[in-house]
Amino acid sequence: MARKSSVDGINVLGKAWGEVKKINWHEVNRLCQQDFHIGLMGTQQEVTAMQDWLKNFPYFVAGAKVSARAATKDTAQHVTVITPQDGCFDEKLIKSTTFCLAGRDMANEVRRLKGEVYIFDDTALDNLTTQILSNHREVQFALAHNFPVFRPELAQSAIQDTAFQNAAWAMLSGLPNSLPGPHHLLTAPFEGITDFTILTLNEIKLLFELIGLSGYRITPLYHVVEFAMIIGLGKLAETIATTAIGRLPGRTGIMAKGAIAYAFTWTIGETLFFYISTGNKLRGKEFAERFRGHHVQGKKVAAEIVSTYQH
């Protein structure tokens, strides 16, 4: 029996690795190497605060700041301190930046020269990363790859997108089995296989995104531990979801399956980001607490998906 379990484990890992090779992780590496340039304008004290802010890694778990190992990069090529020469700023230099961070006194100068600017006020920085990432989607992975301050928020965005995709797929694949009839003999095995393959593929793609935005170059063979985490937790999610839909009728079962897929994907994503950022794994109790919290939101997401399809 132990031998069979071992062989099954090897087969699952082998299949997973076959799927991994289908994912273009080179594209994530390319996105992380996109060119961008940030101008820093202000007093010496303000510029120092901007530089410190860009290096800061505001990573919180359950409301508490986590001591993490943020990857550091040589960012000199991406940042220029712009100072006036003979009382005037270099218009071409400002226009060549992707955007500028500026103290309040200099922000109007950037606007006057038709540059993009974000006011840097170190007493009100709560929404600054959100504004910059949402306005510069084309370089958001490169921003996070190079500057830790953008990593937690972009990681959350990537996890949320994947959780929604997995919830939608889980609900779609469960539709045939939610209807009564003999077709279950054919559709039930197909559902299990496709769920595990598609959901796991999405989670592996998410892993690559989390590695890249965390400041590392993606080399899949270096991340066997993370693959094993995804596969193990993915099988657990599949078992729980299959049990849930089997006990509940029709649309209720479909929504339960979607909510579980959403919550597990969110929690797996958080577990991966925590491991990449700290080198530690979430404990079972912490994983369960995170899952329960996301399951509440997953129920709302599943209801929204159903409502959208009905309209």
Buried (B, 14 or more C-beta within 10 A) or exposed (E): EEEEEEEEEEEBBEBBBEBBEEBEBEBBBEBBEBEBBBBBBBEEEBBEBBBEBBBEBBBEBEEEEBEBEBBEBEBEEBBBEBEEEEEEBBEEBBEEBBBBBBBEEBBEBBEEBEBBBBBBEEEEBEEBBEEBBEEBEEBBBBBBBBBBBBBBBBBBBBBBBBBBBBBBBBBBBBBBBBEEEEEBEEBBEEBBEBBBBBBBBBBBBBBBBBBBBBBBBBEBEEBEEBBBBBBEBBEEBBEBBBEBBEEBEEBEBBBBBBBBBBBBBBBBBBBBBBBBBBEEBBEEEBBEBBBEBBBEBBBEBBEEBBEEEEE
